[in-house]
Amino acid sequence: MPILIVTHKISPALRSDYIYIIENGKITHAGSPKLLLKSGNLLSKSFEEISHWFKKNEI
């Protein structure tokens, strides 16, 4: 059964089978989390920033 989840958080998105990235009201990227994390898009940049923050703050 397909389920649509709209989120601003990365965690639920990474657990999804397929992601659509919407910027300025348009779909700019679509694919699996694994593929999108390698693509240099909004998701991968956000993930890198969060990872860097956690490493910097030793959390």
Contacts in CASP RR format, 6 or more apart in sequence:
PFRMAT RR
TARGET T0000
AUTHOR 0000-0000-0000
METHOD contacts of the structure
MODEL  1
MPILIVTHKISPALRSDYIYIIENGKITHAGSPKLLLKSGNLLSKSFEEI
SHWFKKNEI
5 12 0 8 1.000
5 13 0 8 1.000
5 16 0 8 1.000
7 13 0 8 1.000
10 43 0 8 1.000
10 46 0 8 1.000
10 47 0 8 1.000
10 50 0 8 1.000
13 19 0 8 1.000
13 33 0 8 1.000
13 43 0 8 1.000
14 33 0 8 1.000
14 37 0 8 1.000
14 47 0 8 1.000
15 33 0 8 1.000
16 33 0 8 1.000
17 32 0 8 1.000
18 30 0 8 1.000
18 31 0 8 1.000
18 32 0 8 1.000
19 29 0 8 1.000
19 30 0 8 1.000
19 31 0 8 1.000
19 32 0 8 1.000
19 33 0 8 1.000
19 36 0 8 1.000
19 43 0 8 1.000
20 27 0 8 1.000
20 29 0 8 1.000
20 30 0 8 1.000
20 31 0 8 1.000
21 27 0 8 1.000
21 28 0 8 1.000
21 29 0 8 1.000
21 30 0 8 1.000
21 36 0 8 1.000
21 41 0 8 1.000
21 42 0 8 1.000
21 43 0 8 1.000
22 28 0 8 1.000
23 42 0 8 1.000
28 41 0 8 1.000
28 42 0 8 1.000
29 36 0 8 1.000
29 39 0 8 1.000
29 41 0 8 1.000
29 42 0 8 1.000
29 43 0 8 1.000
33 43 0 8 1.000
36 43 0 8 1.000
36 44 0 8 1.000
37 43 0 8 1.000
37 44 0 8 1.000
37 47 0 8 1.000
38 44 0 8 1.000
END
